[in-house]
Amino acid sequence: MDETRITLFRQGDGGVFAYRIPSIITLASGRVLAFCEARRDSLGDSGRIDIVMRAGDGTSFGQVRTVVRGGDDTVGNPCPVQDPASGRLFLLYNANDADKPEPLILQGKGPRTVHLVFSDDEGETWSQPRDITCQVKREGWTWYAAGPCHGIALPGGRLMLGCNHAVLDKAQGRSAGYVSHVIWSDDAGVTWKIGQDMGRNTNESSLAGFSDGGVLINMRYIPFGEEENPYCRAQAYSGDGGSTFSETVLRHDLTDPVCQGSLLTVSTPDGEEVLLSNANARTRSCLCVRRSSDRGETWRPERTVTPGPSAYSDMAQLPDGRIALLYETGERSPYERIDLMVFPLR
């Protein structure tokens, strides 16, 4: 089985200025859903933005469909997770006013909310949005971001996503550095709870879950203020289903340009292993996949996806064992298109 590559979203298609923030999930049936943001007017993180998707089998996909409409405002950070018991598919996401972007939100001058929609027919139709901000965002938090990438389902039914937030310093009139955390639901998505804070200066995060309830979290590290940039990722581990995590450590062996990355637990003949995809450079380029057989203690190269411009990514495992990697890339900029690469594990 050789690798294949196709473009799922291209800048300008459908009159959309750019597509960003990919997220992918393989459902229990084998159906594959690829999500992203449709940034209608510019590359900016705010403005008129919708959440769109394409459905397929990993090699061919249907037309682009809109899942959540932002109207004249912003919706984004699509984070899918499926409940194994019911088959219900949840999509969590964030929203804010188009004229109140992240800098104003960090000053406490604009809302940033958390919502979900669900589907009981594998993404063919979706529920009306439900605002869950009060369940997952504490008073005093300004910025909030889910994922962005797929969530996980743990043994016993717990659904979990990696998120991050910032806390307002009223004296300074701005927020301090970002902090990652997890959220989970133990009642099939009806209610959600906030988990433990990770180390300081961590934000966009991804999770890998294991059959014994262990959870690995891998995070972007973004220095605050005048702090030196270590150009690496951060990581922590939980042995109790994500209820508590170890101390967050910087992984200087995982080079990163301050960009999102994605984890995926994969089934192999040797048991459970973990993949990490991220831009392995000090610029948003050289997207690579690393592999770990000891839950992130050590990593070894799996493959270089592209040496050129590349940024955000997400992964899913197909029923035949191959990996589907959805990633931002282009010839001159990482944001020209979102490609899907399907490849077998070595």
Secondary structure as the mmCIF struct_conf table of DSSP 4:
data_model
#
loop_
_struct_conf.conf_type_id
_struct_conf.id
_struct_conf.beg_label_comp_id
_struct_conf.beg_label_asym_id
_struct_conf.beg_label_seq_id
_struct_conf.end_label_comp_id
_struct_conf.end_label_asym_id
_struct_conf.end_label_seq_id
STRN STRN1 THR A 4 ARG A 10
TURN_TY1_P TURN_TY1_P1 GLN A 11 GLY A 12
HELX_RH_3T_P HELX_RH_3T_P1 ASP A 13 GLY A 15
BEND BEND1 PHE A 17 PHE A 17
STRN STRN2 ALA A 18 THR A 26
TURN_TY1_P TURN_TY1_P2 ALA A 28 SER A 29
BEND BEND2 GLY A 30 GLY A 30
STRN STRN3 VAL A 32 ARG A 39
BEND BEND3 ARG A 40 ASP A 41
BEND BEND4 LEU A 43 ARG A 48
STRN STRN4 ILE A 49 GLY A 56
BEND BEND5 ASP A 57 THR A 59
STRN STRN5 PHE A 61 PHE A 61
STRN STRN6 ARG A 65 VAL A 68
TURN_TY1_P TURN_TY1_P3 GLY A 71 ASP A 72
BEND BEND6 ASP A 73 ASP A 73
STRN STRN7 THR A 74 GLN A 82
TURN_TY1_P TURN_TY1_P4 PRO A 84 SER A 86
STRN STRN8 LEU A 89 ASN A 96
TURN_TY1_P TURN_TY1_P5 ALA A 98 ASP A 99
BEND BEND7 LYS A 100 LYS A 100
HELX_RH_AL_P HELX_RH_AL_P1 GLU A 102 LEU A 106
TURN_TY1_P TURN_TY1_P6 GLN A 107 GLY A 108
BEND BEND8 GLY A 110 GLY A 110
STRN STRN9 ARG A 112 SER A 119
BEND BEND9 ASP A 120 ASP A 121
TURN_TY1_P TURN_TY1_P7 GLU A 122 GLY A 123
BEND BEND10 GLU A 124 THR A 125
HELX_LH_PP_P HELX_LH_PP_P1 SER A 127 PRO A 129
STRN STRN10 ARG A 130 ASP A 131
HELX_RH_AL_P HELX_RH_AL_P2 THR A 133 VAL A 136
TURN_TY1_P TURN_TY1_P8 GLU A 139 GLY A 140
STRN STRN11 TRP A 141 ALA A 146
BEND BEND11 PRO A 148 CYS A 149
STRN STRN12 ILE A 152 ALA A 153
TURN_TY1_P TURN_TY1_P9 PRO A 155 GLY A 156
BEND BEND12 GLY A 157 GLY A 157
STRN STRN13 LEU A 159 ASP A 169
TURN_TY1_P TURN_TY1_P10 LYS A 170 GLY A 173
STRN STRN14 ARG A 174 SER A 175
STRN STRN15 VAL A 179 SER A 185
BEND BEND13 ASP A 186 ASP A 187
TURN_TY1_P TURN_TY1_P11 ALA A 188 GLY A 189
BEND BEND14 VAL A 190 THR A 191
STRN STRN16 LYS A 193 ARG A 200
TURN_TY1_P TURN_TY1_P12 ASN A 201 ASN A 201
STRN STRN17 THR A 202 GLY A 209
TURN_TY1_P TURN_TY1_P13 SER A 211 ASP A 212
BEND BEND15 GLY A 213 GLY A 213
STRN STRN18 VAL A 215 TYR A 221
TURN_TY1_P TURN_TY1_P14 GLY A 225 GLU A 226
HELX_LH_PP_P HELX_LH_PP_P2 GLU A 227 ASN A 229
STRN STRN19 CYS A 232 SER A 238
BEND BEND16 GLY A 239 ASP A 240
TURN_TY1_P TURN_TY1_P15 GLY A 241 GLY A 242
BEND BEND17 SER A 243 THR A 244
HELX_LH_PP_P HELX_LH_PP_P3 SER A 246 THR A 248
STRN STRN20 VAL A 249 THR A 255
BEND BEND18 PRO A 257 VAL A 258
STRN STRN21 SER A 262 THR A 268
TURN_TY1_P TURN_TY1_P16 PRO A 269 ASP A 270
STRN STRN22 GLY A 271 ALA A 279
BEND BEND19 ALA A 281 ARG A 284
STRN STRN23 SER A 285 SER A 292
BEND BEND20 SER A 293 ASP A 294
TURN_TY1_P TURN_TY1_P17 ARG A 295 GLY A 296
BEND BEND21 GLU A 297 THR A 298
STRN STRN24 ARG A 300 GLN A 317
TURN_TY1_P TURN_TY1_P18 PRO A 319 ASP A 320
BEND BEND22 GLY A 321 GLY A 321
STRN STRN25 ILE A 323 THR A 329
BEND BEND23 GLU A 331 ARG A 332
TURN_TY1_P TURN_TY1_P19 PRO A 334 TYR A 335
BEND BEND24 GLU A 336 GLU A 336
STRN STRN26 ARG A 337 PHE A 343
#
